[in-house]
Amino acid sequence: MLEVRGLKVSYGGITAVKGIDLEVTAGELVTLIGANGAGKTTTLKALAGLLRPAAGRIHYNGDDVTALPAFQLVRRGLALVPEGRGVFGRLTVEENLAMGAYSRRDRARIGADFDRVYERFPRLAERRRQLAGTLSGGEQQMLAIGRALMSRPSLLLLDEPSMGLAPLMVQRIFETIRRIAAEGVTLLLVEQNAKLALEACDRGYVMESGVIALADSAPRLLANPQVRQAYLGE
Amino acid sequence: MDIFLQQLINGLVLGAIYALVALGYTMVYGILGLINFAHGEVVMIGAMVALSVIQMLVASGIALPGPVIAALGLLAAMPVCMALGYGIERVAYRPLRGAPRLAALITAIGMSILLQNAAMIIWGRQYHSFPALLPATPHQFAGATINDLQIFIVLLAAAAMLVLLYLVHRTRLGRAMRATSENPEIAGLMGVNINTVISITFVVGSALAAVAGVMISAYYGVAHYFMGFMLGLKAFTAAVLGGIGNLAGAMLGGLLLGIIESLGAGYIGDLTGGFLGSHYQDVFAFLVLILVLVFRPSGLLGERVAERS
């Protein structure tokens, strides 16, 4: 579904991603872990069309989408839940969700998807008329995920969904992620919390200073002594 | 005659026009963080185009009622201004999207000078008298006078503002505009084509500018290639007074500025013992600008300036 070859991305004068290969097959739940500043967020931004790669190719569903801007990628079913959630604080919860469906025209099914998001996150239903800026961090993360789902993505990129959240909320967000994957959405998850991410996912890539250092199945990465030492704090 | 009420009415009419122009400044600022100093010139072009069409219609000898001729002038001015607003953004501002703000600001001033000079070449340096096409029947009202044209200006301005508020707060496009103004990158992730939204913002603001241009020329009975300069500065002041980036603020700021100016002009003679006359009217707008910038830079309803800096 997603095939990345030799991706290089420069950001603010430095090359943050120095030529990486990456693949995500339909139906997979894949994670990209690594330390702060390893280039994970830059990679996701390039995949979502927010940053133009300096070199390399991105193929999505067989098409070369390397040069496509974000607004065209979301129409093709590729959505990003950005780092720091990025909800529109001055819009209501409901308006934020409507923005998620901006690229769609099928009104009737959009209505049904509103209901599904509210079912999934009852807290959002209670606060639908509230400005998103007044929500707690966890609620904003739910909203960011719900909003991305409103675009009916076939590939969902998630950037640090656990960042800054209380442990209980992190558990709930990860449950949600597993459930979304079980419903058939392909996911690429960037996380600093390597343990949680690897436990939730099928496969993982370990990124170190702009390159892919390791790529393996999640259970094997979890058992890998190097990974255990560097990312699981053992 | 009640001077206070009379000046309040005059101020309301003037303020309604300022508000329409101020909305154009504030919409563009809300989305791009840019002060479009060429906006006053769009107002001027609107007035000049309407004037040309009206003069042609009058000269053609076709017997049309005055209000119909005025409406045709306005209907001609609006698309011209909308195209102009679109063109200004495309040519002058889009190439500088990533550039430092100062570069865009200087470009805006350059665009303003360019349009003034173009208008001078086309329409000449002289003041054109704008024909009185609408009935100016005066009505007595609690000791003050208000005429049909004034009533019409206030009603049309109010209608235009209601349409704008509906567009911004109740439509899919308006939601995209608000989202873009808050965070263009995330709006792009939602599937919004930022460039389209920015273009539409300029086009809508310019349509309001055309309406304001025709109103101010009809109200004062003159049009001139330089008229957009002072009007633009005052409308900018109104936008800052209300809180730049805030639609309700631009409306409030425009109305207040019009009223402050009119009351100031009405009483300045008494206050200075006849030393200064009502031709010092313009002083008040800039006095307001200075006071706002010193004491409340975010404006009456604004928070975003403080938030961003």
Interface residues (C-beta under 8 A of the other chain):
Chain A: A48 G49 L50 P69 A70 F71 V74 R75 A79 L80 P82 G86 F88 G89 R90 L91 E95 A98 M99 G100 Y102 S103 R147 S151
Chain B: R172 R175 A176 R178 A179 E182 N183 E185 I186 A187 G188 L189 M190 G191 V192 N193 I194
